[in-house]
Amino acid sequence: MPQNQPKSYISALGVDVGSKRIGVAGCDRTGLIATGITTIERRSFNQDVEQFQQIVNERQVEVLVVGLPYSMDGSLGFQARHVQKFATRLAQALKLPVEYVDERLTSYQAEQLLIAENRSPSRNKALIDRKAAALILQQWLDTRRANSSRSVASVED
């Protein structure tokens, strides 16, 4: 892409934070479709950051989109606060902004996708994490696209 042309998409990374693994997803060059990239096996914060830094550099990531596990009543419970704390530290270490998406039921949806593919969820935990991260990022991309088309429509009115 020529340097003088502004790019019309933003390179975002979808992140599904778990206590053992972190699912990571990226979007295509158009910013339309999210796909799972990898699953990071958690070891230490510094090792997690190193793995993220590599992905961020390769993909020229501009924003982290982190799934926030709200409680079913819409409140932020212990797990959500734990995810926020990790995401804040990660964003600071990577020098990137962070945005949150309500991730209620994304892991369940990811499991259902595996079952539909006749794959065992219990044998594919890392794949579930990647698919959940892709669902989180897809939700963010869809919302962003819907909001930008609304703002274009209101300018034209």
ZANUKE-39368 format. One line per 8 residues: number of its first residue (from 1); for each residue x, y, z of N, C-alpha, C, O. Coordinates in Angstrom, 2 decimals, padded with zeros to 5 digits. Atoms other than C-alpha are relative to their C-alpha. Layout:
! ZANUKE-39368
NUM) X,Y,Z,X,Y,Z,X,Y,Z,X,Y,Z | ...
This chain:
! ZANUKE-39368
1) 000.85,-001.18,000.00,000.00,000.00,000.00,000.89,001.24,000.00,001.81,001.33,000.81 | -000.81,-001.23,000.02,001.45,003.42,-000.92,-000.12,000.73,001.32,-001.18,000.75,001.95 | -000.02,-000.63,-001.32,002.46,005.39,002.15,-000.88,001.23,000.08,-001.35,001.58,001.17 | 000.78,-001.23,-000.08,000.54,008.53,001.18,-001.50,-000.26,000.05,-002.28,000.68,000.25 | 001.42,000.31,-000.09,-002.81,006.72,001.14,-000.35,-000.46,001.40,000.30,-001.35,001.94 | 000.40,000.47,-001.32,-004.60,006.40,004.46,-000.62,-001.39,-000.10,-001.32,-001.70,-001.07 | 000.61,001.33,000.07,-005.55,002.86,005.28,-001.40,000.07,000.60,-001.64,000.81,001.55 | 001.41,-000.10,-000.39,-009.25,002.26,005.72,-000.36,-001.00,001.09,-001.52,-001.05,001.51
9) 000.28,000.97,-001.05,-008.96,-000.48,008.32,000.95,000.25,001.16,001.93,000.98,001.04 | -000.89,-000.07,-001.17,-007.43,-000.78,011.75,000.43,-001.42,000.33,-000.39,-002.34,000.33 | -000.50,001.32,-000.34,-005.24,-003.70,012.70,-000.23,-000.23,001.49,000.41,000.40,002.34 | 000.37,000.27,-001.39,-006.76,-005.10,015.88,000.30,-001.45,000.34,000.34,-002.32,-000.53 | -000.25,001.34,-000.51,-006.01,-008.14,018.01,-001.09,-000.32,001.00,-001.28,000.40,001.98 | 001.01,000.46,-000.94,-008.84,-010.02,019.72,000.66,-000.90,001.03,001.49,-001.75,000.69 | -000.67,000.72,-001.08,-007.87,-011.45,023.10,-001.04,-000.59,000.95,-001.89,000.12,001.49 | 000.85,000.71,-000.95,-009.68,-014.08,025.20,000.91,-000.48,001.13,001.63,-001.47,000.97
17) -000.92,000.27,-001.10,-007.89,-014.13,028.56,-000.58,-001.08,000.92,-001.68,-000.95,001.45 | 000.37,001.05,-000.94,-008.06,-017.32,030.59,001.14,-000.19,001.00,002.21,000.39,000.84 | -001.05,000.19,-001.01,-006.10,-018.49,033.62,001.14,-000.89,-000.51,002.28,-000.75,-000.06 | -001.03,000.91,000.53,-004.23,-021.20,031.64,000.46,000.37,-001.41,001.62,000.18,-001.76 | -000.29,-000.32,001.40,-004.41,-019.98,028.04,-000.60,001.35,-000.37,-001.54,001.83,000.26 | 000.55,-001.23,000.56,-004.99,-016.79,026.06,-000.23,-000.24,-001.48,000.71,-000.49,-002.24 | 000.32,000.12,001.41,-006.80,-017.07,022.75,000.26,001.32,-000.69,-000.05,002.38,-000.15 | -000.35,-001.21,000.73,-005.60,-014.60,020.13,-000.57,-000.09,-001.42,-000.44,-001.12,-002.09
25) 000.57,-000.06,001.35,-007.39,-013.54,016.92,000.42,001.30,-000.66,000.69,002.30,000.00 | -000.32,-001.20,000.77,-006.62,-011.07,014.17,-001.05,000.21,-001.06,-001.91,-000.64,-001.28 | 000.96,-000.25,001.07,-008.56,-009.46,011.36,000.73,000.09,-001.33,001.93,000.34,-001.40 | -000.56,-000.06,001.35,-008.04,-009.53,007.63,000.31,001.46,-000.36,000.01,002.37,000.41 | -000.42,-001.34,000.44,-006.72,-006.54,005.68,-001.17,000.96,-000.21,-000.98,002.17,-000.23 | 001.17,-000.87,000.21,-010.26,-005.24,005.10,-000.64,000.40,001.32,-001.47,001.32,001.35 | 000.63,-000.28,-001.28,-011.16,-005.24,008.79,-001.41,-000.55,000.09,-002.22,-000.07,000.88 | 001.35,000.57,000.03,-014.22,-007.37,008.02,-000.11,-001.33,000.73,-001.13,-001.62,001.36
33) 000.09,001.37,-000.50,-013.37,-010.88,009.17,001.09,-000.29,001.03,002.27,-000.05,000.79 | -000.93,000.39,-001.06,-011.78,-012.08,012.40,000.25,-001.50,-000.07,-000.67,-002.28,-000.29 | -000.35,001.42,-000.03,-009.93,-015.38,012.55,000.98,-000.25,001.14,001.77,000.62,001.50 | -000.92,000.38,-001.06,-008.08,-017.21,015.30,001.42,-000.07,-000.54,001.64,-000.55,-001.66 | -001.41,000.03,000.41,-004.29,-016.84,015.12,000.75,-001.07,000.79,001.39,-001.95,000.21 | -000.78,000.90,-000.84,-002.84,-018.71,018.08,-000.61,-000.06,001.39,-001.51,000.70,001.74 | 000.35,000.07,-001.41,-003.29,-019.75,021.66,001.31,000.05,000.78,002.22,-000.75,000.55 | -001.20,-000.16,-000.82,-000.71,-018.60,024.18,-000.20,-000.78,001.30,-001.15,-000.53,002.05
41) 000.02,000.73,-001.28,-000.03,-021.05,027.00,000.62,000.92,001.03,001.77,001.33,000.88 | -000.48,-000.96,-000.98,000.34,-018.85,030.06,001.13,-000.60,000.83,001.02,-001.71,001.35 | -001.12,000.40,-000.84,003.68,-019.09,031.85,000.26,001.09,001.02,000.03,000.91,002.22 | -000.22,-001.16,-000.87,004.65,-015.70,033.26,-000.44,001.23,-000.78,-000.56,001.17,-002.00 | 000.44,-001.22,000.68,003.52,-012.16,032.49,001.02,000.42,-001.06,000.65,000.76,-002.18 | -001.04,-000.43,000.95,006.87,-011.34,030.84,000.03,-000.89,-001.24,000.22,-000.38,-002.35 | 000.02,000.89,001.16,006.71,-014.43,028.61,-001.25,000.24,-000.85,-001.19,000.18,-002.07 | 001.23,-000.32,000.73,003.10,-013.61,027.69,000.23,001.25,-000.85,-000.13,001.29,-002.03
49) -000.26,-001.26,000.70,004.19,-010.07,026.74,000.92,-000.24,-001.20,000.69,000.31,-002.28 | -000.93,000.29,001.10,007.08,-011.41,024.62,-000.75,-000.61,-001.19,-000.53,-000.21,-002.34 | 000.74,000.63,001.09,004.71,-013.61,022.62,-000.95,000.99,-000.67,-001.08,001.00,-001.90 | 000.88,-001.03,000.57,002.23,-010.75,022.18,000.80,001.00,-000.83,000.36,001.40,-001.90 | -000.81,-000.99,000.71,005.01,-008.36,021.14,000.35,-000.49,-001.40,000.34,000.29,-002.36 | -000.33,000.59,001.30,006.00,-010.71,018.33,-001.20,000.12,-000.95,-001.04,000.51,-002.11 | 001.22,-000.06,000.82,002.39,-010.87,017.04,-000.31,001.45,-000.36,-000.64,001.75,-001.51 | 000.27,-001.43,000.22,001.93,-007.09,017.43,000.92,000.54,-001.09,000.48,001.28,-001.97
57) -000.97,-000.48,001.00,005.10,-006.42,015.41,-000.32,-000.57,-001.38,-000.33,000.16,-002.37 | 000.29,000.65,001.29,004.24,-008.95,012.67,-001.23,000.58,-000.67,-001.25,000.79,-001.88 | 001.30,-000.41,000.55,000.68,-007.70,012.24,-000.23,001.52,000.07,-001.28,002.00,-000.33 | 000.12,-001.45,-000.16,001.31,-003.99,012.99,-001.30,000.36,000.72,-002.09,001.19,000.26 | 001.22,-000.17,-000.78,-001.41,-004.11,015.63,-000.08,001.41,000.59,000.91,001.95,001.08 | 000.22,-001.35,-000.50,-002.92,-000.78,016.66,-000.89,000.05,001.24,-000.91,001.05,001.95 | 000.90,000.01,-001.16,-005.45,-001.82,019.33,-000.22,-001.45,000.47,-000.30,-002.37,-000.34 | 000.35,001.30,-000.59,-006.12,-004.73,021.70,-001.49,000.02,000.30,-002.00,000.96,000.90
65) 001.43,000.13,-000.28,-009.73,-005.89,021.87,-000.14,-001.21,000.93,000.03,-002.35,000.52 | 000.00,001.03,-001.03,-010.19,-007.85,025.08,-001.43,-000.34,000.42,-002.24,000.54,000.68 | 001.31,000.46,-000.46,-013.20,-009.94,026.00,-000.10,000.13,001.51,000.77,-000.34,002.25 | 000.21,-000.19,-001.43,-014.58,-008.96,029.39,-001.16,-000.88,000.45,-002.29,-000.72,-000.01 | 001.03,000.96,-000.41,-016.48,-011.74,031.16,-000.97,000.57,001.05,-000.84,000.32,002.25 | 001.02,-000.53,-000.90,-019.43,-009.86,032.62,-000.78,-001.16,000.62,-000.88,-002.24,000.03 | 000.91,000.97,-000.60,-021.68,-011.75,035.02,-001.30,000.05,-000.79,-001.55,001.01,-001.52 | 001.24,000.03,000.76,-025.05,-012.76,033.60,-000.92,001.18,000.31,-001.75,001.56,-000.52
73) 000.83,-001.16,-000.35,-026.65,-009.83,035.46,000.61,001.32,-000.50,000.07,002.39,-000.24 | -000.61,-001.18,000.58,-024.31,-007.43,033.65,001.03,000.69,000.88,001.59,001.72,000.50 | -000.98,-000.62,-000.90,-022.04,-006.68,036.61,001.40,-000.56,-000.29,001.55,-001.59,-000.94 | -001.37,000.46,000.13,-018.26,-006.98,036.70,000.37,-000.79,001.24,000.46,-000.23,002.34 | -000.36,000.86,-001.12,-017.32,-009.90,038.90,001.50,-000.12,000.16,002.27,000.63,-000.44 | -001.42,000.23,-000.29,-013.99,-011.20,040.18,000.79,-000.27,-001.27,001.83,000.34,-001.49 | -000.73,000.38,001.22,-012.97,-012.75,036.85,000.16,001.20,-000.95,001.22,001.38,-001.55 | -000.06,-001.17,000.89,-013.79,-009.58,034.88,001.05,001.00,000.50,001.81,001.55,-000.29
81) -001.00,-000.93,-000.56,-011.70,-007.43,037.24,001.41,-000.55,-000.19,002.35,000.21,-000.43 | -001.29,000.66,000.22,-008.85,-009.95,036.95,000.45,000.20,-001.46,001.61,000.51,-001.72 | -000.29,-000.19,001.43,-009.03,-009.73,033.12,000.37,001.46,-000.27,001.32,001.73,-001.00 | -000.30,-001.42,000.19,-009.10,-005.91,033.25,001.40,000.34,000.49,002.14,001.08,-000.17 | -001.33,-000.26,-000.57,-006.01,-005.84,035.46,001.08,-000.52,-000.95,002.05,000.18,-001.23 | -000.98,000.59,000.93,-004.12,-008.18,033.08,000.05,000.82,-001.29,001.13,001.14,-001.78 | 000.06,-000.73,001.27,-005.30,-006.29,029.97,000.65,001.38,000.12,001.33,001.82,-000.80 | -000.60,-001.31,-000.23,-004.26,-002.94,031.43,001.52,-000.11,000.02,002.22,000.69,-000.61
89) -001.47,000.22,-000.06,-000.76,-004.26,032.23,000.55,-000.35,-001.38,001.60,000.15,-001.78 | -000.44,000.42,001.34,-000.49,-005.89,028.79,000.02,001.19,-000.95,000.98,001.38,-001.70 | 000.10,-001.16,000.89,-001.63,-002.74,026.97,001.13,000.99,000.29,001.71,001.57,-000.63 | -001.10,-000.90,-000.36,000.91,-000.65,028.91,001.34,-000.55,-000.49,002.17,000.19,-001.01 | -001.26,000.62,000.43,003.71,-003.13,028.17,000.17,000.07,-001.51,001.29,000.24,-002.01 | -000.05,-000.02,001.47,002.83,-003.15,024.45,-000.17,001.41,-000.57,-000.03,001.63,-001.77 | 000.24,-001.39,000.41,002.12,000.61,024.36,-001.14,000.09,-001.02,-001.03,000.74,-002.06 | 001.17,000.02,000.88,-001.29,-000.01,022.78,-001.25,000.35,000.80,-001.33,000.08,002.00
97) 001.28,-000.21,-000.69,-004.81,001.16,023.61,-000.74,-001.33,000.12,-000.51,-002.26,-000.65 | 000.80,001.21,-000.19,-007.24,-001.45,024.90,-001.47,000.39,-000.01,-001.87,001.40,000.56 | 001.45,-000.16,000.00,-010.96,-001.73,024.23,-000.59,-001.32,000.47,-000.02,-002.39,000.22 | 000.62,001.20,-000.54,-013.31,-004.17,025.92,-001.30,-000.31,-000.74,-002.02,000.58,-001.19 | 001.23,000.50,000.61,-016.12,-006.29,024.47,-000.62,-000.98,000.99,000.08,-001.77,001.62 | 000.72,000.94,-000.86,-018.77,-008.15,026.44,000.17,-001.39,-000.61,-000.30,-001.64,-001.72 | -000.29,001.32,000.57,-017.66,-011.74,025.98,-000.87,-001.10,000.59,-000.55,-002.29,000.46 | 000.87,001.04,-000.57,-020.50,-013.51,027.78,-000.37,-001.01,-001.09,-000.79,-000.64,-002.18
105) 000.38,001.13,000.84,-021.09,-016.89,026.16,000.88,-000.24,-001.23,000.56,-001.12,-002.03 | -000.83,000.25,001.18,-018.30,-016.63,023.56,000.67,-001.37,000.06,000.78,-002.05,-000.97 | -000.62,001.33,-000.09,-016.56,-019.75,024.90,-001.04,-001.08,-000.27,-000.74,-002.10,-000.90 | 001.09,000.94,000.27,-019.91,-021.56,024.84,-000.28,-000.05,-001.51,-000.44,-001.13,-002.08 | 000.23,-000.04,001.45,-020.48,-020.40,021.24,001.12,-000.72,-000.74,000.88,-001.46,-001.69 | -001.16,000.64,000.63,-016.97,-021.54,020.31,-000.10,-001.52,000.15,000.19,-002.26,-000.79 | 000.19,001.44,-000.20,-017.68,-024.98,021.84,-001.07,-000.54,-000.94,-000.91,-001.62,-001.51 | 001.09,000.43,000.88,-020.92,-025.21,019.86,000.47,-000.08,-001.45,000.05,-000.97,-002.19
113) -000.57,000.05,001.36,-019.01,-024.42,016.65,000.82,-001.28,-000.19,000.74,-001.91,-001.24 | -000.80,001.24,000.08,-016.62,-027.31,017.41,-000.91,-001.22,-000.08,-000.68,-002.13,-000.88 | 000.94,001.14,000.01,-019.50,-029.68,018.14,-000.65,-000.12,-001.38,-000.83,-001.23,-001.89 | 000.59,000.00,001.34,-021.07,-028.67,014.82,000.98,-000.55,-001.04,000.56,-001.07,-002.08 | -001.04,000.54,000.89,-017.76,-029.65,013.18,000.37,-001.43,000.39,001.34,-001.99,-000.13 | -000.26,001.36,-000.49,-017.90,-033.04,014.97,001.38,-000.13,000.64,002.05,-001.15,000.47 | -001.27,000.03,-000.72,-014.84,-032.17,017.07,-000.29,000.04,001.49,-001.29,000.61,001.92 | 000.18,000.08,-001.46,-014.44,-032.82,020.78,000.49,001.27,000.69,001.67,001.60,000.61
121) -000.44,-001.20,-000.73,-014.42,-029.63,022.89,001.05,-000.31,001.07,001.96,000.49,001.28 | -000.96,000.31,-001.08,-012.53,-031.39,025.70,001.40,-000.26,-000.54,002.37,-000.12,000.21 | -001.31,000.26,000.59,-009.69,-032.30,023.30,000.54,001.20,-000.77,001.66,001.17,-001.27 | -000.38,-001.15,000.82,-009.56,-028.88,021.63,-000.14,001.31,000.76,-000.65,002.30,000.23 | 000.13,-001.20,-000.85,-009.37,-026.35,024.49,000.68,001.22,-000.63,000.11,002.31,-000.62 | -000.72,-001.12,000.60,-006.77,-024.20,022.71,-000.76,000.55,-001.21,-000.79,001.76,-001.43 | 000.79,-000.43,001.16,-008.93,-024.10,019.57,-001.23,000.77,000.46,-001.62,001.75,-000.18 | 001.16,-000.73,-000.56,-011.94,-023.02,021.68,000.44,001.41,000.37,-000.29,002.37,000.09
129) -000.49,-001.32,-000.39,-009.84,-020.14,023.06,000.23,000.90,-001.21,-000.10,002.08,-001.18 | -000.21,-000.77,001.24,-008.83,-019.03,019.53,-001.32,000.41,-000.62,-001.48,001.55,-001.06 | 001.31,-000.31,000.58,-012.42,-019.26,018.29,-000.73,001.05,000.84,-001.39,001.93,000.29 | 000.63,-000.99,-000.89,-013.66,-017.31,021.34,000.62,001.38,-000.26,-000.09,002.38,-000.32 | -000.68,-001.27,000.29,-011.04,-014.60,020.62,-000.50,000.56,-001.34,-000.69,001.76,-001.47 | 000.51,-000.44,001.30,-012.25,-014.48,017.00,-001.42,000.54,000.13,-001.77,001.53,-000.52 | 001.37,-000.48,-000.22,-015.87,-014.10,018.16,000.02,001.37,000.67,-000.78,002.25,000.32 | -000.15,-001.29,-000.69,-014.81,-011.25,020.48,000.38,001.09,-001.00,-000.24,002.15,-001.05
137) -000.47,-000.98,000.97,-012.94,-009.47,017.70,-001.05,000.26,-001.07,-001.24,001.41,-001.49 | 001.04,-000.17,001.01,-015.72,-010.08,015.17,-001.12,000.92,000.50,-001.63,001.77,-000.24 | 001.04,-000.85,-000.60,-018.24,-008.49,017.53,000.45,001.47,-000.01,-000.33,002.36,-000.33 | -000.56,-001.36,-000.02,-015.97,-005.43,017.88,000.02,000.58,-001.41,-000.36,001.74,-001.62 | -000.05,-000.47,001.40,-015.44,-005.18,014.09,-001.40,000.35,-000.51,-001.59,001.38,-001.16 | 001.38,-000.23,000.46,-019.19,-005.47,013.41,-000.58,001.26,000.61,-001.23,002.05,-000.08 | 000.51,-001.19,-000.69,-020.05,-002.82,016.01,000.64,001.26,-000.57,-000.03,002.27,-000.81 | -000.75,-001.14,000.56,-017.37,-000.49,014.67,-000.51,000.36,-001.39,-000.70,001.53,-001.71
145) 000.50,-000.23,001.36,-018.60,-000.93,011.09,-001.40,000.60,000.04,-001.71,001.52,-000.72 | 001.37,-000.51,-000.12,-022.23,-000.36,012.12,000.01,001.45,000.46,-000.76,002.27,-000.05 | -000.08,-001.38,-000.49,-021.29,002.80,014.02,000.54,000.95,-001.06,000.06,002.08,-001.17 | -000.55,-000.89,001.01,-019.21,004.20,011.16,-000.99,000.21,-001.13,-001.04,001.30,-001.71 | 000.98,-000.21,001.07,-021.99,003.60,008.62,-001.13,000.89,000.49,-001.72,001.62,-000.30 | 001.01,-000.91,-000.56,-024.45,005.35,010.97,000.47,001.44,-000.03,-000.29,002.35,-000.34 | -000.51,-001.38,-000.01,-022.17,008.37,011.28,000.10,000.54,-001.43,-000.09,001.74,-001.64 | -000.02,-000.43,001.39,-021.76,008.49,007.48,-001.43,000.37,-000.43,-001.63,001.38,-001.10
153) 001.40,-000.28,000.36,-025.55,008.33,007.09,-000.46,001.32,000.60,-001.17,002.08,-000.07 | 000.47,-001.24,-000.62,-026.09,011.19,009.56,000.69,001.22,-000.63,000.11,002.31,-000.64 | -000.68,-001.10,000.69,-023.51,013.35,007.73,-000.71,000.31,-001.30,-000.83,001.47,-001.70 | 000.65,-000.18,001.30,-025.35,012.79,004.45,-001.42,000.53,000.12,-001.94,001.08,-000.85 | 001.38,-000.45,-000.18,-028.79,013.63,005.92,-000.13,001.51,-000.05,-001.23,002.05,000.09
